[in-house]
Amino acid sequence: MSLKLWTLSFVVASFGFYLLIAWLSRVRDTSGFYVAGRGIPAAANGMATAADWMSAASFISMAGLISTMGYAGGMYLMGWTGGYVLLALLLAPYLRKFGHYTVPDFVGDRYESNVARLIAVVCAIFVSFTYVAGQMRGVGIVFSRFLEVDITVGVLIGMAIVFVYATLGGMKGITWTQVVQYWVLITAFLIPAIAISFKLTGNPVPQLAMGGRLLEDGLPLLERLDGLHAELGFASYTEPFVGRWDKLNVFCVTLSLMVGTAGLPHVIVRFYTVKSVRAARWSAFWALLFISALYLTAPATAAFARYYMIQSLHERTEAQLPAWFQNWRQTGLILWLDDGDGRLEYYGGNDPALAGENEIFRGGNLGSAERAAVEVDHQKWLASAGIAGADGRQLLRAKGLSGPDRDIIVLATPEMAALADWIVALMAAGALAAALSTASGLLLVISSSVAHDLYYRVINPSASEGQRLAVGRMVIGLAVVVAGLLGVFPPGFVSQVVAFAFGLAAASFFPAIVLGIFSKRVGTVPAMIGMVAGIGFTASYIIGSVYAGMPDWCFGIGPQGIGVIGMLINFALSLALTPVFSAPSLKVRDMVESIREPEGAGPGLVIESTSEH
């Protein structure tokens, strides 16, 4: 079978299975819709959490970042993994004992204020929409390449699938779908990695092969990569703290991703779906175990991809360009701008003598006709745009189109290695599973934030089960439309967008949750001011830096790590204002004391969701 038929087979089979699970798991009450009836076994919840957690950023973009950034790309791996440990040990058991449906629910009741609840709702929606943009973009990229449809069409297909199984089954359907999606995505990630590992080094274990020797010339893989980088003017692949990724920025991005993870509402809500605090702890253990299978393999996949890309592209004429390049060229996510010598020169920008010589670009923001014009004769295209005489390469860089697009690297690696078509198609199905599993969880967070925390807890407390379910499903429909638009017009590449979401979560939710659990003295006003200041500073810095050309004025920290400063502002204001304002009520202080007691130690205070009051 052809690659397209293999891809269709895997995609149709997996999508059909997801829809079947949604139909079998359909729910008729809010407990099933929001927290799966609190009846998910710990191991199954661990798989679902792993799938929810390993989004398109983990599957598609993380190894791509490590591949292009080298050592510095490891901060994504360290930040996301460390953040999950932080969440599992520091927050998850306490939030499960609290027993509510959502993070805004916790914030509203802990700080005794519907205003605080509304602030948390706004933060949850803002973070979730920022995050879901990356997932829908990942869906569009996969469909664009492997089913040869426009990225917009691919996003629409993904929107339709997510809408059906999220609205039918709610959290219950999403959970069991994510269990299946975990096995799809992890199988799709590991099989190509193992095959490439064996092909390059003769060792089928990717983690060992990364430090092994190439069959081609007997040199260690990483040593060979460093040598190629030196020849082409790129920074060393293994050297730490090079260029803009100095120690401060690497530290800030890593910490921002860590604390952002611990504040992500769609991950936190997964711990509400199990039967007890003990089950929450065990599901955290299982999730970390399942996550490690991909995260420990990603650096090796990144190194393999970097080696293949350089070897297959540098100093090739157009007639010599490999098949994988020609295939991805059709998507516009990688293109070749000829400067007249007819040869593609893949150079880095660290050597001033080579500056501007990189002729590989991504053209995802250009129309198909524009891309064709650029590739055929960029000077004519410049003239038609009224800017004759300008350097086409500099113009494309100014438009943010230098490349290749980092989101294609993992997906293209099986093709670079000339693996079988069924393995390439399996990779596509895995990428879709990763993107859709996280997108569904995020859409449910948006739905619960509006339908439960805003509609039921504030606007209409007497709403019936049927009314609340109807509102929840309607909100998912609206959220899917917005998510689709963000996928078609993304604010950045997948991991960049996701990193922004983590920074926003770090600056808003993490301090409010930590102080809410471990301090009985922090009251309503300090917490609200801290959340607003934290997310306001972080969001304005990101928007100004990325979209308005603002310099990184805060100690040179880039937008992907600025969430750390937002978090510190949140903590500082909350703690500084606490002595000035009144303490929480005795009821809240007793509640905080209760959730900090070990399960089974004393009578405690039984806390269940106020949605059932």
N, C-alpha and C positions, 0 to 999 in steps of 0.2 A: 504493500500500500504506500501511497505518497504521504509526505509529511502532513499535508492538509487533511487527508482522510484519517490518519492516526490521531491528529489533534481533535478533529470532530468527534471521533469515537470516544476518546477519553473525556472530552468536555461534556458531550451529551450524556454519557453514562454517569459521570459524577454529578452533573446538575440534576439528572433524573433522580438519583439517589437522595440528594439533598431535599428535593421537593417531596419525595415519598416520606421521608422522615418528618418533614414539616406537617404533612397531612395526618400522619399517624400520631403526632405529638400535639395536635391542635388543642388549645386551651379555651376555657369558658369562664375563668375567674382571674382576678388581678394577681393573686398569689402565684398562680402558674405562669401568668404573663410576665411578671416582673422578676420573680426569684425561683421559678421552676418548682413551686410548692415546697421548697427547702428539702427536697428529697433526693438530690443527686449523690451517688456514692463518691467517696473521696478520690479513688483512682480515676473514675470517669471525669470528675470535675477537674482533676489535674490535667487530663488530656485536653479538655475543652479550654481550660485556662491557657495551656501552652499554645493552642491554635489561635485563641483570641489575642494572645500576646505576640506571637510570631506573625506579624503583619507583613504586608508587602515590603515594608522597610527592612524587616529581618530577612525575608526570603529573597527579594529582588535587589535591594539597594545596599544592604550592609556590606556584603562581600564586594560589591561594586565600588563602594567607598574605600574599603581597605585596599582593593586592587589599584585604584588611582592615587590614593594618598599614602600608601605604604604604612609605615609604623603608626603615623598619626591616626589612621582609620581605626586602629584598635580601641580608641576611646569610645566608639559606639558600642563595641562588644562589651567592654568593661562597664560602661555606664548602664546599659540595659540589663546585663546580668546582675551586677551589684545592686541595682535598684530593685530587682525582684526579690533578692535576699532581704533587703531592707524592708520591703513591703510585707513579706511573709513573717518576719520576726517582730517587727515593730508595730504594725498596724492591723493586719488582717484578723488575728484572733480577737482583738478587742472590739473591732467593728462588727464581727459576727455575733459576739455576745450582746452587743447593743441591739441587734435584731431588726434593723430597719431595712427599707427597700433600696435606698439611694444615699449617695454622699450628701446632697442637699438636705435630705431628711435628717441625717445626723447633725449637720450644721444648724438647721433650724431649731431642732429640739435641744441640742446641747447649749446653744447660745440664746434660747428662749425668745426668738424673734423671727417673724415672717419676713422682715426686711433682710436679715442675715440669710434666710432661706432663699429669697429672691436673688441676692448677690451670688449665692452658690449656684443657683440655677443658671444665671447668666454665664458664670465661669464655666460650668459643665458644658453648656451649649457651645460656647466659644472654643473651648479646648477640643470638644468632640468634632465639630465641623472642620477645624484646622487639621485634625488627625485624619478624618475620613477623606479629605481631599487627596491625600497621598494614596489611600487605598483605591479610590476610583480611578486615579491616574494609572496605577499599576494594572488594573483590569483593562483599561483602554490600550495600554502598551502591548499586553499579551494578545488581545484580539487583533490588534493592528498588524502584528507580525505573523502570527501563526494561522489566523483565519483570513488574512488579507482583506480586512475591512477597515474602514476609517476609524480612527481612535474614538470619535464621537459615537459611532455605531456600537463599538465595543463597550463604551461606558453605558449606553442605553440598555444593552443586553444584561450587563451586570446589575444595573438598577432594577430591572424587572425581576431577576432571580432573587435578589436580596429582599425586595418588597414582598414577594409571595411568601417565602419561608419565615421572614421576621414577623409579618402580620398574622399568619396562621398560628404559629406555635409559640410566639413570644419567647421568653427566656428558656422555656422547656424545649421547644423545637430548636432554638438556636444552639442550646447546649449539646443535644444529641447530634445535631448536624456538625458541630465543631469537633466532636469526638471522631467522626469519620474524616473531616477535613484535616485533622492532625495527621492521620495515617497517610492520606494522599500527599500532603505537602512534605512530610519527612521522607517518605519513600522517593518522591520526585527529586528531593535535594541530595539524598545520599547516593542513589544509584549512579548518576553522572559523576559525582565526586570520586567514587570508588573506581569507576571505569577509567577516568582520566588519570587518576593516581597510578593505576597499574600500567597504563599506556606510556606515561612519561618516565616512571622510575622503576617499574616492575614490582612495586610494593602496593598492595590493595588497600592499605590503611592510609587515608589522606593525611592524618595528623603526623604520621611518621614520614610519609613521602615528602612533605613540605621541607623537612630537614635532610632528605636523602639526596642521592645523586641522580642526575639525568642519564637515561640510557643512551641518549644521542652523543654526548661528549664526555660523560663521566664526571662533570663538575657538579658540586652541590647546587640545588635549584636556587636558593636564596643568593648564593655567591654569583651565580650566573645572572640573576636579575639585577644585582647591584652593578655588575660589569656593564650590562646593557644600558642601564640608566646613566652611568658615567659616560658611555660612548655617545649617547643621544642628548646629553645636557639636562636630564632630569635630576632632581634631588635623589639621594640614595634611597632605595626602597626600604632598607632596614634601619637607617639612621634616625634617631629620635629628635623631636623638637626642631624641625627645619622650617624656615620661612615664617608664614603667619601662624603656624601651629607651634608656638613656643610653649614653655611649661605652663604659663598662666592660662592660656586658652585651652590647652589640652585638659588641664585640671578642671577648669570651669565647665567645659562641655561635659566631661565625664560626671562631675557632681550634679550638674543640671539634669542630665539624663537619669541619674540615680534617684534623686528626690522627686523628679517628675514622674518616674515610674510609680513611686510610692503614693503619688497623688492622683493617678489616672482613674477616673470614675468607672470606666468600663472594665478595668481589671479588678478593682475593689469589689464591685457588685458580684463578681463570680464567687466570692467567699460567703455571700448571703445565701447561696443556693444549696449549701450542704446542711446536714441535720444538726450539727453541734459544733462547739468550738474545737473539740478534739478532731473532728472531721475536717475543719478548716485548716488546722495545722498539717494534717496528713495530705490534704489536697495540695497545699503549698509545696510539700516535699515531692509529691509525684510530678507536679508541674515543673519544678526546677530540674528534675531528672529528665523529663521529656524535652524540655527546652535545650538542655545541654547537648543533645544529639546533633542539633543544627548549629548551635553557637560554637561548639568545639571543632566543627568541620569548616565553618565559613572562612577562617584565615587561609586554609589550604586551597579552597576553591578560588579565593582571591589571587593567590600567588600563581595558580595554574592559568587563570584568565589573563593575568598581566603578561606572563611569558608568551602565551599564544598570540595575544594581540600585537605585541611588538614584533615577534618573529614573522607574523603573517602579513604585516602592513608596510613596514619600513622599506623605502626606496623601491616600491612596486610601481610599475606603469599601470594605466587603467586596465589594460588587457590582462595584467597579472594579478589584479585584485582578487582575493579569495571569494568563494561562493557565499560565505557567511556575510561578508561586507555588502555584496550586491543584494542579498536578501533583505538585510536590515536597512539598506539605502532606500528601499521603497517606502519605509515608514516615515522617513524624514528625520529619524533620530540619530542618523549619522550620514554625513555627506562629504564629498571631496571637492575642494575648491582649488582648481588648477591655476598656478601662477604663470603658466606658459612653458614650463620645462617638461610637462607630461609625466612627471614622476612624483609620487606621494612621499613626502618627507616627514617622518614622525619625530619631531624634535621637542624637547622641553624648553621652558622659557627662562632657565636659570643662567644660561650663558648669554650675555648681551649680544654676542656675535650671531646667535641663532634666534634672537627675539623675532617673533612674528612668522617663523618658518613652519609652524604647525599648520598643516593644510587639512586637518580633519576637523569637521564641525558637526554640530547637530542643527537640524533645521526644523525642529518640531513646531516652532512658532511661525514658520513661513508657510504660505500656501504651496500646493503642489506645483503650480505654474512658476512661482517665484523660485522654488528649489531647483527646478529644471533650468531656469534662466541662470541662476547662480553657478550651477555646475558646468553649464555649457560655456558661458562667457560672462564672468562676473562684471567686467567693465561695461558691457552693454546693459546689464541689469542696473548698475549704478547710474548710468546715463538716463535710463528710463525713469529712475527714481529722482532725477534732478540733482544728482550729486556726483557728476562726472569728475574723474580725477582723484577721487578718494580711494584709499586702500580698502579693497573689499574685505580682507581679513580683519582689519581693524574695525570696520563697520559691524561685521558680524559679532565680533567680541563685544562691541559697545551695546549691541542688542541682547547680550547675554547668551549668545548662541555658540560659544566655543565649546568644543566637545572632544570625544564623542559623549553622548548622553550616558551618564553613569548608571542609569536604570536599565540599560540593555545588556550590561556586561555579563551578569550571571546567566541571563536567558540565552545569550549568544554563545556562551562557553562550550556547550555540547556541540554546537555547529562548528566552532573553531577547531575542536578536537576531532571532527569528522565522525562523531558517534552515530549509531543507528537512528533512523527517523523516529522509531517508537520511543527512544529515550528523550529525544528533543521534544516530542509531543507530551511525554509524561512531565517534563519540566514545566511546560505551559500549564498543564492541569494543576500542578502543585502551586504555581504562582497565583493562579486564580483562587485556589482554596485558601491560600494565605491571606489574600486581599479581601475575599468575601467573608471569611470568618471574623476578621477584625471589624470590617464595615458593619456587619450585622450587630455586633456587640455595641458599637458606637451609636448606631441608629436607635437601639433600644434605650441607651442612656439618654439620648435626646428626647425620646418619647416619654420615658418615665419622668424626666425633669419637668416637662411641660404638663403631661396628663396627671401625674401623681402629685408632684411638689407644688406646681402652680395651680392647676385646675381644681384638684381635690382638696389639697391642704389649705389653699388660700381663697380661691374664687367660689367653689361650691362644695363645702364639706359634707353636704347631705347627698351627694351624687351616688347613684346606685352602681352596683358592679357592672351592669350593662353599659351605663353611660361612661364609666371610667375606661372600660375596654374599648368602646367606640372612639373616644377621644384619643386614647393611646395609639390605636391603629391609624387613625386619621393623621396624627402627628408624624408617624413613621412614613406615611405616604408623602407628606410635604417635605420631610427631611431627606427622603430619597431624591427628590427633585433637586433640592439645593446641593446635595452631595454630588449629584451628576453634573451640575453646572461647574462645581469646583474641580471635578475630574477633567472636564473638557477644557477649562481655563485655569490650570493649576498655578498656585503662587510660587512654585519651585519644583525641584526634583523630589522624588518620594522621601528620601531620608532627611532632606533639608526641611521639608514641610513638617514631617513627624517630629524632628528635633525642636522646631518652634512650638509644637503642641506640648512637648514635654516641658519646655521652659515655662510656658504659661501655667501648666499644672503645678510645677515646682513653686512658682511665685504666688499662687492663689490657694490651692487646697492643702498642700503639705503642711505649712505652719498651722493652719486652722485645725486640721485633724490632730496633729501631734499635741498642740496645746490643749485641745479639747479633751484628749485622753489623759494626758499626764499632768495637767494643771487644773486644780479645782477653783483657782482664783480668777483666771482670765474670764472676763465677762463679755457682754454683747457688743458694746461700742468698740472696744479695742480690737476685737476680732474682725468686725466689719471694716473698720478703717484699714487694718492690716491687709485684708484681702483686696480691697479696692486699690490701695496704693501699690501693692505688689504686682497685680496683674496689669494695672494701668501703666506703671513704669515699664514693665517688660514688653507689653504689646506696643507701646509707642516707640520704644527703642528698636524693636524688630522691624516695624513698619518704616520708621525713619531710615534705618540703616540699609534695608533691602530694597525698598521701593522709592525712597526720596533722596538717595545719595548722601545721607548723613554719615560723617566719619565715625569710627568707633571711639568715641570720646571718653568712655568710661574705662580708664586704665588699659585701653587697647583691646578690651574684651569684645569679641564678635557677637553677632546676634544669636548664634546657636548656643552660646554659653551664658548669655545675660540673665537667664532665669535664676541663676545663683544670686545675683545682686537683688533681683526682685524678691527672692525668698528671704534674704537678709533684711531687706526693708520691711517686709511683712512681719517677721519675728521681732525686729527692733521696735516698730511702732506698737505692736500688740503688747509687748512686755513693758515698754515705757509708759503706756497709757493705762495699764492695769491698776496701779495704785490710785489713779485719779478718779476712776469710775467705780461704781458699786460692784460688789461681788455677785456671782450667780446665786439663785435661790437655794434654799436648803435641799429642795427636791433634786435639783440638778447636781449639787455636790454629792448627794447620796448616790445618784445615778453613776457619776464618774467613779466614785469609790467602788461601786459594785462591779463595773466592767473591768476594773483593774484586779479584782480578786481572782485567783486561780479557780477554774471550774471545779465545783464540788467542795470548795473551802468555805464553810459557813452557809447560812441561809441566803445571803446576798439579796439582790433585787432582781426579780424576773422581769426582763424587758422584752417586749415584743413590739412589732410595728404598730405605731399609732394609726396606721391606715385601717386597722381592724377594730379600732375603738368604736 
